[in-house]
Amino acid sequence: MGKKIIVAGAGHGGLAAAADLSRRGFDVTVFEQKEKKDLGYDWTDIFAPRSLLTANIPYPPRSRYEFKENMTFFSPSKRIGLTQNVPENDLEIKMERRDIYAHLISHAEKCGVKFRYSCKIEGPVMLGSRVAGICLEGGEEVYADLVIDAAGLDSPLRSALPKVCGIENSVGSFERFYVYRAFYERVGDYESKENFQVYLLHEGERRVVWLATEEKYVDMLIGRFEPFSGDEVEKVHALLKKDNPQLGDKRVRGGSFVKIPVRQPLSVMVADGYAAIGDSAFMTVPLIGSGIANSLKASHMLVKTITEDKNRSFTASTLWKYQSEYYRQLGNGYAAMAVMKLFLLRLNPGELDFIFEKGILTAKEFTIGADTTNLQSMLKISFKDFLERAKAVCTDRILLTKILKVGSQVASAFAITAMMPHFYNATAVSKWADTYKAFYAKLEK
Ligand SMILES: Cc1cc2nc3c(=O)[nH]c(=O)nc-3n(C[C@H](O)[C@H](O)[C@H](O)COP(=O)(O)OP(=O)(O)OC[C@H]3O[C@@H](n4cnc5c(N)ncnc54)[C@H](O)[C@@H]3O)c2cc1C
C-alpha cells in the first residue's frame, strides 16, 4: 500500500488530485462535511473543458454540457455594451455544478479513492511544525503522510495553521467577493442578441450584476465586496426588471449568499505535510472569480510533485516545486490581475464610462476565453500598448494618473512574483512571502 494521503474537503482540485494519486498507488481518502447528494450548488458553472484533460479526467458526456454564450459588458451609464466574440475553439463549457461533482466523484471512485461524507474537519493535527493529520468534529484524529487542503476559501485547516508554517490564515477585505445567485422564472416574450448581460458598477453602486436569459429561466447574480442583505437583492431585482421584462418574480432555483476569493494566489501554499489547492489557495481568476479550471490544472502540478518525491517525505521543501510551477504557469498572471482588480475597484462610475466610451477598453479586451490566464492574454494587447491607448485619449488628468499608476504596479507585481525563490529555502521563502504580502497590503490601503 502506498503512502496515506488525506484530501480535506471535496473541492474540485482535491478530487482531481485524489483520483490521479489513487491511480498511482497512494492510499487516498476524501473527508467532506456535506452528504454526497448535497455537494455543489443549485446552478451552472462555466469552465475550460481542456482543464479536465490536463488533470487526466475524461470529458463528461456531451449531453451534460453546453457551450457558454458571449457576454455583453455594460458601462455604468448602460450607454455602451461591449459584446465578447470568443472563437469557437476557445469556448468554455457550461455545466450544472452537481453534474461536475458527479463526474469528478465517479471518476475518483473508479480510481479507488475512499470517501467519508458528513464529516466536519475542525482543524489540523500538528506534530511539531508538521501537519500530521486532521481533527474531526467529535474529537477523532486521522493521521496521514500528507494533507491536501481542498476545503475552500474559509478552510478550517489553512485558517488554523500555526505561524511556524508561514501560511496566511485570513483573507483581506477586498479579497473576497460576496455573491447572491438565483434563477428566476422567465416570463413574456423576449428576443435579444444580448442574452448574457454583465453590468459593471450597476446603477452607480459598487456592485457587479449579471443577468443571463436562458431558455427556461433567468439567471441573476449580484456581487459586491461587502456583505449585503435580502433587501438589496429585492432592490436590484426590481431595477433589473425595468430593462428586462423577461425577468419573473418567482425564484425557481438557487437563492443563496456565497463567497468567492478574488485576490492574488496564496503567498505560501505548502508546509511540511501540507499543500493547499483551489479556493483554499486562492486560485480563482481575480477579475472574474472562476476557479474550477485552475484547480484542475493545479492538481496535475501537485500530483507530479508528489510522485517525484521519491522519499515520500512531503516536506515544504519537496512540495515547493508545486508552488513554483503554479506561479510559473498561472499564478504570476493572476497576481498581476489582482492589481487590475484593485484599480477597477477604485474607478468611479464616470471614469469607467469614460474608459468604455473612449475605447480605452473594447469588446476585444472583454473576450475572455478558456485560455485567458494572464493580463496579456486578457487585454489582447501588450500592457504598454494599453497604456499608450489611454494616454492618447485621456483628457481626464486624475484618471490618467490612476492608469499610469496601475501600469507601474502591474510591473511591480510581475517583478515580485519573478523573484519567488526557485528552490526551497525557509528563510528565503519567508522573506519573499513578506515582500509579496506587504506589496498587496499597501495597495489595499
Ligand atoms: C456564485 C458562484 C459562481 C461561480 N461560478 C464559477 C464559474 O462559473 N466557473 C468557475 O470556474 N468557478 C466559479 N466559481 C468559483 C468556484 O466555485 C471555485 O473557484 C471552485 O469551486 C474551486 O473551489 P474549491 O473546489 O477549491 O472549493 P469549494 O468549492 O469551496 O469546495 C470546498 C469543499 O470543502 C468542503 N469543506 C469546507 N469546510 C469543510 C470542513 N470544515 N470539513 C469538511 N469539508 C469542508 C465544502 O463543503 C466543499 O465541498 C463560482 C463561485 C460562486 C460562489
The ligand as a Gaussian input file, in Angstrom:
#p B3LYP/6-31G(d) Opt

LIG

0 1
 C      -21.830000      32.058000      -7.233000
 C      -20.552000      31.421000      -7.702000
 C      -20.387000      31.242000      -9.051000
 C      -19.200000      30.669000      -9.512000
 N      -19.068000      30.460000     -10.850000
 C      -17.974000      29.862000     -11.316000
 C      -17.874000      29.547000     -12.691000
 O      -18.793000      29.781000     -13.482000
 N      -16.723000      28.969000     -13.113000
 C      -15.688000      28.675000     -12.272000
 O      -14.665000      28.166000     -12.718000
 N      -15.774000      28.968000     -10.964000
 C      -16.880000      29.543000     -10.467000
 N      -16.974000      29.816000      -9.127000
 C      -15.794000      29.576000      -8.260000
 C      -15.696000      28.117000      -7.961000
 O      -16.819000      27.702000      -7.228000
 C      -14.423000      27.781000      -7.154000
 O      -13.351000      28.572000      -7.524000
 C      -14.064000      26.335000      -7.373000
 O      -15.136000      25.546000      -6.969000
 C      -12.812000      25.924000      -6.624000
 O      -13.102000      25.898000      -5.261000
 P      -12.787000      24.596000      -4.421000
 O      -13.393000      23.441000      -5.140000
 O      -11.368000      24.587000      -4.116000
 O      -13.581000      24.912000      -3.083000
 P      -15.099000      24.770000      -2.736000
 O      -15.946000      24.784000      -3.961000
 O      -15.387000      25.790000      -1.694000
 O      -15.184000      23.327000      -2.094000
 C      -14.686000      23.081000      -0.800000
 C      -15.291000      21.824000      -0.252000
 O      -14.770000      21.643000       1.054000
 C      -15.822000      21.347000       1.945000
 N      -15.495000      21.834000       3.274000
 C      -15.356000      23.110000       3.674000
 N      -15.123000      23.164000       5.001000
 C      -15.102000      21.890000       5.444000
 C      -14.927000      21.293000       6.730000
 N      -14.766000      22.042000       7.834000
 N      -14.950000      19.948000       6.822000
 C      -15.135000      19.180000       5.714000
 N      -15.336000      19.688000       4.494000
 C      -15.317000      21.028000       4.341000
 C      -17.023000      22.086000       1.360000
 O      -18.245000      21.513000       1.814000
 C      -16.797000      21.889000      -0.133000
 O      -17.378000      20.714000      -0.597000
 C      -18.146000      30.334000      -8.619000
 C      -18.336000      30.503000      -7.235000
 C      -19.539000      31.028000      -6.783000
 C      -19.714000      31.171000      -5.306000

